[in-house]
């Protein structure tokens, strides 16, 4: 098994910190980790996405216990650190999680170009200035259906942007458990999956959603048969932020996906994907 969505922002850029994640993965049969950081943590990205939440997030300033030297860490430093770890024998790949910002496609592409990345995850956490998965209270007074329509329309545009190898946690608009009527939600999901299929992107099945308030994978299991029937490739990822979250519930989710009919997944090398046995 592989886990291509493992955040390392809560500790120092040291081999010892990485080995904690690698060992946690080995204990459950994961033999390759994709290490990522949110692009917005790095100062080079502030012209693309920056807001009060990001400015105040501890990881943004890299003011972490044991890592005061990483204040204002750069993309190049992150990529160099991870690729050096891989070159030294650790089973890791270098990736980034990048928020899709409509209208900033060219700036995002310029920032990513030339970095020694194995994969890029595209994701959504903000719709305009609204961080929909930050504060449950921010949903008060909002139309759930309108929020979902904006979310899936924007996420579909992300799949078609050509910026991303993987679309991360599709469906995380349900983070706090808000949902429109079932028929309406299914219609929006179906439209998104069709555009994702046509765009040829890989979809992430994110088990980290099981640890969030909604308590479900992203995308939700009810959609898996549609994804499988459409032939959309997948990767299973944990969205871990701590070593003990690596490969969360992987055995169960892999078994469920196989029961739906998935027989293949993908791995990445310098942004080229290879189909592998599930």
KEPA-467745 format. One record per atom (N, C-alpha, C, O): residue in one letter; x, y, z. Coordinates in steps of 0.1 Angstrom, whole numbers, plus 5000, padded with zeros to 4 digits. Atoms other than C-alpha are relative to their C-alpha. Example, Ala and Ser with C-alpha at 12.3 -4.5 7.8 and 13.67 -1.06 7.14 Angstrom:
2
A500949885000
A512349555078
A500950125000
A501950125007
S499149895000
S513749895071
S499250115008
S499750225009
***
This chain:
278
X500849885000
X500050005000
X500950135000
X502050125004
X499349875000
X501050364995
X499150115006
X497850095006
X500749894994
X499950685013
X500650134994
X501750174999
X499449885007
X500450994991
X499550135005
X499550234998
X500549884995
X499051255014
X500350015015
X499549995024
X499550004987
X501151295045
X500750135003
X501750164997
X499449874997
X501851635060
X501049995011
X500949925020
X498950014990
X505051695079
X500250145007
X501250165013
X499849874996
X504452055089
X500150025015
X500550135020
X500049994986
X504151985126
X501349965007
X501349955020
X498750044995
X507751895131
X501150064992
X500950124982
X498949945007
X511251995120
X500449924988
X500049804986
X499550065012
X512851915087
X501249925004
X502449965001
X498950094997
X514951625100
X499749864996
X498549824995
X500250145003
X515451265091
X499249935011
X498449845009
X500650064989
X514351165126
X498550025000
X497749935003
X501549975001
X510951335121
X499449924989
X498349864991
X500550085011
X510451165088
X499949855003
X498949785000
X500050144996
X511350825102
X498849965008
X498449845008
X501250034992
X508450845126
X498849974991
X498149884994
X501150025009
X506050865097
X500349864992
X499349784990
X499750125008
X507850595077
X499849875009
X499249775004
X500250114991
X507850355107
X498549975003
X498149865003
X501450014998
X504150425113
X499449934988
X498549844990
X500550075012
X503450325077
X500449864999
X499649774996
X499550145001
X505550015078
X499249905009
X498949795006
X500850094991
X503549885108
X498749964995
X498149864999
X501250045006
X500449875087
X500149964985
X499149954978
X499850055014
X501949765054
X500150104989
X499950074978
X499849905010
X502550095037
X501550024998
X502350045007
X498650005003
X505850095019
X500550124992
X501650124987
X499649885007
X505850435002
X499150115004
X497850105004
X500749884996
X504850775015
X500250124991
X501350144986
X499949875007
X504051094996
X500050115010
X498950135016
X499949894990
X505251385018
X499650134993
X500050164982
X500549875006
X503451715012
X499950115011
X500050085023
X500349894992
X503052055026
X498950084992
X498850074980
X500949915006
X500252305019
X500950114993
X501750174999
X499349905007
X501552544993
X500050145007
X500950225007
X500249864993
X500152845013
X501050025012
X501050135017
X499049994989
X502752765041
X501250084996
X501950145004
X498849955005
X505452905019
X499850154995
X498850184989
X500149865003
X506153275014
X499850034986
X499250134982
X500149975014
X506453244977
X498549994995
X498250054984
X501450025004
X502753154975
X499050115004
X497950115000
X500949904994
X501353464993
X499350094989
X498350154992
X500749935011
X500553634960
X498949934994
X498049994987
X501150085006
X498253354951
X498949985010
X497749995007
X501050024990
X496553274984
X500650045014
X501649985018
X499649964987
X496953455017
X498850075006
X498250165000
X501149944993
X494453555043
X500350005015
X501349945019
X499750004985
X494253615081
X500249875006
X501049855015
X499850144995
X493853245088
X501449954997
X502049895006
X498750055004
X496953155069
X501150085007
X502150025012
X499049924993
X498853445084
X500349965014
X501449985019
X499950044986
X498153325119
X500249865003
X500549825014
X499850144998
X498552955113
X501549985004
X502450024997
X498650024995
X501752845133
X500949954989
X502049994987
X499150065010
X503052635104
X500450104989
X501550084983
X499749905010
X502952935081
X501350075003
X502250104995
X498849944995
X505653095102
X501149905003
X502249945007
X499150114997
X507352755108
X500550025015
X501649985018
X499749994986
X507352855145
X499649885008
X498649885016
X500450134995
X507252495156
X501049965011
X502249995010
X499150054990
X508652335187
X501149924994
X500949824987
X498850085006
X512152215178
X500450054986
X501349994981
X499749965014
X512152395145
X500050154998
X499450204988
X500049865002
X512652765150
X500850054988
X500550164983
X499349965012
X515052775121
X499249994987
X499750044977
X500850015012
X512252705097
X499050114998
X498150104989
X500949885002
X510453035101
X500350054986
X501450084982
X499949955014
X509753145065
X500749904991
X501449944981
X499450105008
X510852815050
X499550024985
X498450064983
X500349985014
X510952815012
X499649874993
X499949764998
X500450125008
X509552574986
X501349924996
X501349804997
X498850075004
X513052494974
X500649925012
X501149815010
X499550074989
X514152405009
X499249875003
X499849775006
X500950114998
X511152175014
X500349894990
X500649774993
X499750095011
X511752004980
X501349935001
X501549814999
X498650054998
X515451964986
X500149905011
X500849805010
X500050094988
X514851815020
X499449864997
X500049765000
X500750125003
X512451555008
X500749914990
X500849794991
X499350085010
X514351454977
X501349955005
X501749845001
X498850054994
X517551424997
X499649885009
X500449785010
X500450114992
X515651195021
X499749884991
X500149764995
X500250115009
X514550984992
X501349944994
X501549824993
X498750045006
X518050974977
X500849925011
X501649835007
X499350074990
X519250845011
X499449875004
X500049805012
X500650144998
X516950545010
X498750005007
X498149895007
X501350004994
X513850655028
X498949994988
X499050054978
X501050035011
X510750535008
X498950114999
X497850105003
X500949885000
X509250885003
X500050064986
X501050054978
X500249925012
X507951084973
X499850155004
X499350185015
X500149864997
X507951464971
X498750064993
X498650054981
X501249955005
X504551634967
X499750135006
X500350185016
X500649884994
X502551954974
X498549994999
X498049934990
X501549985001
X498952014983
X499850154997
X500250245004
X500149865006
X497952324963
X498550034999
X497749974992
X501449955001
X494652514968
X499850064986
X500650144982
X500349945013
X493052584935
X499350145002
X498350155010
X500549864999
X492452964932
X499650044986
X500450074978
X500549965013
X490253054902
X500750144996
X500650235004
X499449885005
X492053314881
X501550015003
X502250104998
X498550004996
X495553234896
X500749884993
X501749844998
X499450125006
X496252934873
X501450034994
X502349954997
X498649975005
X499253104855
X501050025011
X502149975010
X499149974989
X500753224887
X500449875008
X501549845012
X499850134993
X500352874903
X500949914991
X501849854997
X499250085008
X501852704873
X501550055000
X502449975000
X498649944999
X504952944874
X500749955013
X501949935012
X499450034987
X505452864910
X500449855001
X501449815007
X499750145000
X505352484905
X501049964990
X501749864992
X499150045011
X507352474873
X501549995005
X502050095011
X498650014997
X510852344878
X500349935014
X501449905016
X499850064987
X510352204913
X500149854998
X499449794989
X499950155001
X511451834917
X498949925007
X499249855016
X501150064994
X508051714925
X499649874993
X499849854981
X500550125005
X506651364921
X498550014997
X498049944987
X501449985002
X503051474923
X499550135006
X500150185015
X500749884994
X500751774930
X498649965002
X497849924993
X501450024997
X497451744948
X499350135000
X499850235006
X500849885000
X494852004940
X498949985009
X498249885010
X501150014990
X492352084967
X499350135001
X499750234996
X500849884997
X489752324979
X499850005015
X499349915021
X500449974986
X489452475014
X499350135001
X498750165012
X500649875000
X488252815005
X499150024987
X499549984977
X500849955011
X485452944983
X500050155001
X499250215010
X499849864998
X486453304978
X500850025013
X501849955015
X499449984987
X487353425013
X499549915011
X499949925022
X500750094990
X485253165031
X500749875001
X500749794991
X499450134997
X487152875046
X498949915006
X498649915018
X501150084996
X484352625047
X500249895010
X499349835016
X499750114991
X486152365067
X500850045012
X501549965019
X499349954989
X487552585094
X499250025012
X499549985023
X500949974988
X484652705116
X498649964996
X498050024987
X501450055003
X481352525117
X499050125001
X498050124994
X500849884999
X479752855128
X499850084988
X498950164986
X500149925012
X480553015095
X499049954990
X498750034981
X501150045009
X477852805079
X498750065003
X497750064995
X501349944996
X475152985098
X499550104990
X500250204986
X500649915010
X472853165074
X500349984986
X499850054977
X499650035014
X474353015043
X499149894994
X498649815001
X500750115007
X472552815017
X500949884997
X501949904991
X499150125002
X473952465018
X500049964985
X501149934980
X500050045014
X472852394982
X500950094992
X501650054984
X499249905008
X474452714969
X501549985003
X502349994994
X498650034996
X477652624988
X500549884992
X501649884987
X499650125007
X477752284973
X500150024985
X501149974978
X499849975014
X477152414938
X501250084997
X501950054987
X498849925002
X479952664941
X501249915002
X502249914994
X498950094998
X482252394955
X500249914989
X501349904983
X499850105010
X481652134929
X500350074986
X501050014978
X499649925012
X481852394901
X501450045000
X502150034990
X498649964999
X485152514914
X500949884999
X502049894993
X499150125000
X486552164920
X500149954986
X501149904982
X500050055014
X485552064884
X501050094992
X501750044984
X499149915007
X487452374871
X501449965004
X502349974996
X498750044996
X490452254892
X500549884992
X501649874988
X499650125008
X490351914874
X500450044986
X501249974980
X499849965014
X490352094841
X501150104998
X501450144986
X499049895001
X493052344849
X501449944994
X502250024990
X498750055004
X495952104840
X501150025010
X502249985007
X499049974990
X497752204872
X500349885009
X501449875015
X499950104989
X497151884893
X500049864994
X499449834984
X499950155003
X497951514892
X498949935007
X498349835002
X501050064991
X495551424920
X499050115005
X499550225008
X500949914993
X492351594932
X499849955014
X499349835016
X500050054986
X492451574970
X498650025006
X497950115003
X501250014992
X489551494993
X498850064993
X498250154998
X501249955006
X486751554968
X498849975008
X498549855012
X501150014991
X483651614988
X500250055014
X499350045022
X499749954986
X485251775018
X499150125003
X499350175015
X501049904996
X482552045016
X499149955011
X498450025018
X500850064990
X480751795038
X500749995014
X500249925023
X499150024988
X483451835065
X499250015013
X499549925022
X500749994988
X481051945092
X498649935000
X497849945010
X501250085001
X478151725080
X498950074993
X497850024993
X501149935007
X476151985061
X499849944986
X500849914979
X500350065013
X474451835031
X498750064994
X497750085002
X501349965006
X471751945006
X499149874999
X499549775004
X500850125003
X468951714996
X500749894992
X501549934984
X499250115006
X470151374985
X500050004985
X501149994979
X500150005015
X468951404949
X500950114994
X501550094984
X499249885005
X470551744945
X501549975002
X502350004993
X498650034998
X473851624960
X500549904990
X501649914985
X499650115009
X473951314938
X500250064986
X501150024978
X499949935013
X473351534907
X501350084999
X502050074989
X498849925000
X476251764916
X501249915000
X502249934992
X498950095000
X478551474924
X500249934986
X501349924981
X500050065013
X477651304891
X500750094990
X501550054981
X499549915010
X478451614871
X501550025002
X502350034993
X498549994997
X481851654889
X500749884995
X501849894989
X499250125004
X482851294883
X500149994985
X501149944980
X499950005014
X482051324846
X501050094995
X501850064986
X498949905005
X484251634842
X501449955005
X502349974997
X498850054995
X486951464863
X500549884990
X501649874987
X499750115009
X486751154840
X500650064986
X501650014981
X499649945012
X487051374809
X501350075001
X502150074991
X498849934998
X489951564823
X501249905003
X502449945001
X499050104998
X491851244831
X500850015012
X502049965013
X499349984988
X492851334866
X499849875009
X498949795007
X500150104990
X493351094895
X499250055012
X499550175016
X500849964988
X490851114924
X500649935013
X500949815012
X499650054987
X491951074960
X498849955008
X497850015009
X501050044990
X489950854984
X500750035013
X501749965017
X499349944988
X490851035016
X499449945013
X498249975016
X500550064988
X490450835048
X500150095012
X499550065022
X500049914989
X491251135069
X498650065003
X498450105015
X501349954997
X487651235066
X499349925011
X498449975017
X500650084989
X486850955090
X500350065014
X499750025024
X499649934987
X488651165117
X499450145001
X499650205011
X500649875000
X486751475108
X498550005006
X498049895008
X501350004994
X483351585123
X499049914992
X498149854999
X501050075008
X481351425094
X500249855001
X499349775000
X499850144998
X483051085100
X499849914987
X499349804988
X500150085013
X483250965063
X501250034992
X501950134993
X498949975010
X485850935036
X499550104990
X498350134989
X500349915011
X486051195009
X500749944987
X501949934987
X501549995001
X484451114985
X499349895008
X500049795012
X500850104992
X481750925004
X499949874993
X499849864981
X500050145006
X481550544999
X498949984990
X499049904981
X501150025009
X478150574982
X500450044985
X499750004976
X499649965014
X479950734952
X501049914994
X501349924982
X498950085005
X482650474948
X499649924988
X500349914978
X500450085012
X480650254924
X499950084987
X500350044976
X500149915011
X480050554901
X501550034995
X501750034983
X498649975004
X483850634901
X500649884993
X501349904983
X499550125006
X484750274894
X499549984986
X500249944977
X500750025013
X482250244866
X500550094989
X500650064977
X499549905009
X483650564850
X501449984996
X501950044987
X498650035003
X487150424850
X500950115005
X502050134999
X499149894995
X488550714870
X501049945009
X500749875019
X498950054991
X491950624886
X499950065013
X499650185015
X500049954986
X492350654923
X501349985007
X502149895003
X499050034990
X494850674951
X499350015013
X498450095015
X500550004987
X494050604987
X501050075009
X502250035010
X499149914992
X495450865011
X499450025014
X498250025015
X500549974987
X495250945048
X499850145004
X499150175013
X499949864996
X495851315049
X500550015015
X500050095023
X499450004987
X497951245080
X500750135003
X501450194994
X499349894996
X499251535100
X500949965012
X501750045017
X499250064989
X500851315127
X500449864996
X499649804989
X499750145004
X502650985125
X498949905003
X498849804996
X501050104996
X499850805143
X498750004991
X497849924992
X501149995009
X497450915115
X500349944986
X499449934978
X499650065013
X499450755086
X499149884997
X499049795006
X500850125005
X497250505066
X498849975009
X498549865012
X501250034991
X494250555089
X499049924993
X498549964983
X501150095004
X491750275084
X500349954985
X499349924978
X499750055013
X493550165052
X499649864997
X498949834987
X500450135003
X492949795055
X498549994997
X498049924988
X501550005002
X489149855059
X499650064986
X498850014979
X500449935013
X488950105030
X500549934988
X499749924978
X499650085011
X491049895007
X499149894997
X498849864986
X500950115002
X488849605013
X498750044994
X498149974985
X501249955005
X485749805007
X500150044985
X499250014977
X499849965014
X487149944974
X500149884991
X499649884980
X499950125008
X488049604962
X498649934998
X498349884987
X501450065001
X484449484969
X499250084990
X498350024984
X500749925010
X483249774947
X500449964986
X499749984976
X499550045013
X485449644919
X501350074996
X501850044985
X498749945003
X488649854921
X501149895000
X501249825010
X498950105000
X491649644910
X501350074997
X502450014998
X498849935004
X494149914901
X500050145008
X499050205011
X499749864995
X495650234917
X501150054992
X501550004982
X498949955007
X498450454906
X501150045010
X500950075022
X498949944993
X501850564918
X500750114991
X500450114979
X499449895008
X503950864907
X501550015002
X502149985012
X498649985001
X507450944897
X500250134991
X500050124979
X499849885007
X508351304887
X498950044991
X499050074980
X501349965005
X504751374879
X499649914988
X498749954980
X500450105009
X504451064857
X499349895008
X499949845018
X500750104992
X501850814868
X500149864994
X500249854981
X499950135004
X502150444866
X498849925007
X498649935019
X501050084995
X499250204870
X500549885008
X501449815002
X499650114992
X499749944898
X498949925005
X497749965005
X501050084995
X497849654912
X499550065013
X500350115022
X500649944988
X495449764939
X500449925013
X500049965024
***
